[in-house]
């Protein structure tokens, strides 16, 4: 098995984990408070009207969409996702004419995000993330029907770098000060009203916060731009990202696109490690 082949697959997995964790945090109550206050001020003396207004203001579905500032954005989304505890996701990525779709479910555990997912397309695989271990199963890994167990605890290894990408606190550091945050507008995402934001990040700051090698900057564009849709409860509903990856040694850059959706917040999920009899650890991994 070629290391470069494994690296590409781990890179795809890290992207999903990074986006899943990077979209986190606390619910902004200001919108709901304003709605409740407005309902009280405009209510009539009729008790029935007052009760109806009160019920409407307390309905989470009717919460007002409040614009988040650059300082509020990531702390707010992180807290909202932590409060939800679990979520389902689907991401589709494309590069060089190849497409891969990954679906799965995740939850916040004591050691960060835990996840179970599977992908179809150019890089078909199954993946489980629990604690500091990642389990992967794919025809391209050369392990047959067994899961390959990868230790993420070494911070200086490739796999340790992926482990950092799953740490919510590390991700918060990387995302807490965007270069620019713009509110594009309000749009519907699968029946949920959401604010559409455009977030611009400095790749140098991102690599430093993630403790990735500075040389990786050569593989990134001058700016990292991500579009995100966030609902009234500060929960992420969708994201899109397009990047131009410079070619090594010059030449035409590669365009990569990724789009993902999040749903089923707070529903029960089951994520378990594979039985030991179905796990292998290849030498040198």
Secondary structure, DSSP 8 states (H G I E B T S, - for coil): --HHHHHHHHHHHHHHHHHHHHS-B---THHHHHHHHHHHHH--S-HHHHHHHHHHHH-GGG-------HHHHHHHHHHHHHHH-EEEEEEEEEETTEEEEEEEEEEEETTEEEEEEEEEETT-EEEEEETTEEEEE-GGGT-TTSEEEEE---TTSHHHHHHHHT-HHHHHHHHSS-SEEEEEEEEEETTEEEEEEEEEEEHHHHHHHHT--GGGGGGS-SEEEEEEEEETTS-EEEEEEEEEE--TTSS--EEEEEEEEEE-TT---------GGGEE--TT-
